[in-house]
Amino acid sequence: MNAPGTGHPYFDRLIDIARAGGPVTVALAHPCDAHALESALDASRLGLILPILVGPRARIEQAAAMAGLDISALPLEETPHSHASAARAVEIVREGRAQALMKGSLHTDELMGAVVSSATGLRTARRLTHCFVMDIPGRGEPVIITDAAINIAPELADKVDIVQNAIDLAHVLEFGEARVAILAAVETVSAKMPATIDAAALCKMADRGQITGGILDGPLAMDNAIDPGAAAIKHLVSPVAGRANVLVAPDLEAGNMLAKSLTFMGGAEAAGIVLGARVPLILTSRADSVAARLASCAVAVLVARRKLADARILGG
């Protein structure tokens, strides 16, 4: 199947690159509505993923029939309810049968509970963090926004993983360089604004090699993070100021509002992914466009493929 144009040039290229390497098997947890099934089928038809449906057979087949979707060619692992669907989807990944995990119609917290289980989950030494990869009209390159969905009020130690995961993603997506702006309301450090202190600490940690692979600056307000003119007015001179392509929000509410403002008022599209587990997690929303769903799958495919390549290198 030829890839349809999404109207967002970066996402079109991203999907083409992901397709070129062949599909990745994805465990789809509890796809009991049309949105989840359509997302999987669209990505499957494009050759991005090979979905394994995990959930109650009767409910899945009913949802497919009501939406006029043909899922007869897709493997289905039956479970009695959403909690079991999450656990079984994670188990399929642990068995090595899937290289990515995708959220269906269950609640995000339920899926994440299975992922972070100390005994049977998919945790690594890294904290799980969320990234939006944004294709924004008028900008010459994509922008990563983090964390907008997982870490509600991250402390400094959490932000280290939030930043490192975003930098690693920027490398997977072949950004020329990861220019990371640690966002706050102002560009000066103030004892009255904890986000500015965290920003300064993160930058110093990068200087000392505790965060690697990116160029950090902060605190930076949104305007002088992305606009060269605003940065010049404030006399900010750095490789990041005015040129950031990774935006680190001080907390989930700020990150979520920033990403959704760009999407619903700025015409952007956002591909969402959770990093820090053994495999990438695809989180889609019912409000997502087809372009966003496909791009989310494409990002996950590229991350999964890099993990497989790294594992082969480590295994000799």
N, C-alpha and C positions, 0 to 999 in steps of 0.2 A: 504494500500500500504506500502511495506517495504521501509524504508529509504535507499536511495543509499549512499554508502560511498563517501565522498567528497574528500578523500585524505588528509584531515586536521583533526587530531584526536579530537582537542578541539571542532571544529564545529560539528563533528559527535555527540559528547556527548551532546552538547548544543541543537541540533535539537531533539535528543531522549528525553531529559528532558522536552523540551517545548511540544512535542507531547503527553507526558504521562498525562498531565493535561487536554487534550481536546482542541479543536480549539477555537480561539477568533474571533469574528466578526470584519471585517475590511472594512471601506469605501474606495474604490479604485477610486480616482479622475481622470476622463478623460482617461481611458485606450483605446486609439485609435490606438495603434500599437501592433505588435506581441510581442515585448519585455514585455510590461506591462501585456498583457493577459497571456503570458506564465509564468511570475513570479507568478501571482495570481493562475493560474491553478496548477502549480507545488506544491505550498505551500498548496493549497486546497486538492490535492490528497494525500498529506502526513498527512493530518489531523492537520496542523498547524493553518490554518485560514479558516473562512467562508467569502468569499469576497462578497461585494455588489458593483456591477459595477455602476458607476455614470458618465453619459456622453451621447452624441448623439447616439441613438440606431443604426441608419443606418451606421455611421462611425465605431462603435464598431463591429457590425456584419460583415461589409465588411472586417475589419482587421482580424477578426477571420477566415472568409472564405478563405481569401488569404493565411493565415498561416496554414490552415487545422486544426483549433482548434475548439473543441466542447464546446460552452459556454451556451448551452441550459438549463443546470441545475442551472445556476447562476442567482440570482435576478439582475434586471437592473432598475435603476432609470434614466429616460430620462431627459436630459438637452439640451439646444440649442447650447452651446459653452463652451469653456474651463473655462472662468470666472464663468459661472453659475455652471459648474461641481465642481469647488473648493468650491464655496459657499454652494452648496447642500451637498457635502460630509461632510463639517464641521457641517452643520445643522443636518445631520443624527447622528453624534457623540453627538451633544448637546441634541438630542432627546433620547439618551440612547440606540440607536439601534446598535451602533458600539463602540468597545472599543479601536480601533486604526485607524489611518489614513494612507493611502498609496498613494504615488505619482504615477500617470500614465504618460501619454505622454505630459502633460502640463509643462510649465516652473516652476522651483522651486519657483521663486519669486512670481508667480501668486498664487500658493498654499499657500505660507507663508503669502501673503497679506490677504487671507481669514482667516487664523489661528490667526493672530495677530489683527484682527479687534476689536476695543474696544467695539463695540456694539454687534457683533454676532460671535466673534471668540472663541478661546479656551485658552486664556492667563490665566496665574496664576501670583502669586507674583514673580516667578522666570523668569529670562530671558531665552529665547529659545536658546539652544546650541546644537552643534552637536558632536557626538562621533563616532569614528571608533573602533570597537572591532576587533583586529588583531590576526589572527592565523598565527604565524611566524615559518617556519621550523627551527628546531634545538633549539627552546626555550621550556622550560618545562611548561610554563603557558602563557595564552593570555596577550595581552597588549592593553590598551585603549589609543587612541590618540585623543586629543581634542584641539581646535575646528578647523575643517578642511573644513567647508562648510557654516556656518551661519554668524558668527561674524568676520568681515573683519579685523578691527583694534581695538580690544577690549581694553577698559580702565580698570583701576584697579577694579572698581565696577562690570564691566562685567565679569572679570576674577574670581571674587568670585563665581558667579553663574556657570561659566564654570567648575571650580574645584569642587564645591559642587555637581553639576549634575553628574559629572564623578565618584565621590566617591559613590554617591547613586547607580549608575549603577553597580559599582564594587560589592556592597553588594547584589544587585539583582542577579548578576551572580555568587555569592558565592565565590568571591575571598577570600582567607584566611584573607588577610588584604589589604587595599588600600594603596600602597606605591607610593606617588605622587611626581614626579620630575617636578619642574617648570623649563622649558628649557630656555637656553640662549646660547650665543656663548662661554661664559666663566663661571667659577664657583665662581668668585669674584664679589662683588658689585661695579659697576662703575657709577659715575654720568653721564658719556658720553653714557651709554647704558641703556635706560629706562627699557628694559625688565628685567635687573638685579635688578633694584629698585623695580619693581612690584613683582618680585620673593621674595625678602626679606620681603616686606610688607605682602604678602600672607602667608608666613611662620609665621610671628608674629601674624597675624590674627588667624591662626589656634591655636597658643599657647594660645590666649585669648578666644578661644571658638567661634569665629565668623565663622569659617569653622570647621565642625565636621565630625567624622567618618573615618578620614584618617590620615596618617602620611606624612607630607610635608617636602620637602627639596628643596632648591634652593637659588640662581641660580645654575643650573647644566648644563654643556655641555652634549651633547648627549652621548659621550663616557663614561664619569664617572657617567652618570645616569643608564646605562644598563650593563656596564662591570665591574665586581669586580676588575680586574687587573688595569684598568685605574683609578678607584677610589682609589685604594691603592697607586698607584704612586703619586697621588695628595694629599695623606694623608687625604682623606675625610672619616670620620668615622660617619656613621649614619645608621639607619635602611633602608634608601632609596638609598643612593649612591651605585651604582653598582647593585641594585636589584629592580629598579622601575618597577611597572606594570601599572602605569598611567603616561602618558607623556603629559604635558600641553605645547603646543606650544605658542610662543609669539604673533603670529598673524595667520590669516587664510592661508596666502601664505606658511608660514613655515610648518604648520600642514598638508596642502594639499600635498606639495611636499614630506614631510616625509612619509606620508601614501602611496602615489603612488609610491615612490621609493621602499618601502618595497614590494609592490604588484607586480610591473612590473619588478623589477630587483632582488628582494630577494625571489620571489616565495611565498609571503604571500597572504592570503585572508583577505578581510576587510568587515565586516558587519557594515552598516551605520544606525544610528538612531538619531532622533532629540528629545531632552528631554526638559522639562520645561513647556510644555503645559498640558492640562487636560489629554490628552492621548498621547502615543508615536506616532511618525511620522516615517514611513518607507520611506527612500529615496534610491532608487536604480538607477543605471546608466546603459546605454546600454552596457557599457564595462564590467559590472559585470559578473562573472561566475555564473553558476547555484548554486554552493556552497555558494557564497557570497549572492545571492538573498535569498536562503533558510535560511541562518544564520541571515540575517537582519530580516526576519519574525520571526525567533525563539527568537531573542533578544526582539523584540517588544511584542511578546506574553508573555514573562516572566515579562516584565515591566508592561504590562497591567494587568496581573494577580496579581502582587504585589499591584498595585493601587486599584484594586477591593477589595483585602484583607484589605488594610489599611482603605478604605472607610467603610467596614463592621465594623471594630474595632471602628472607630470614631462614627459610627452610632449606636453603641451598639448592 
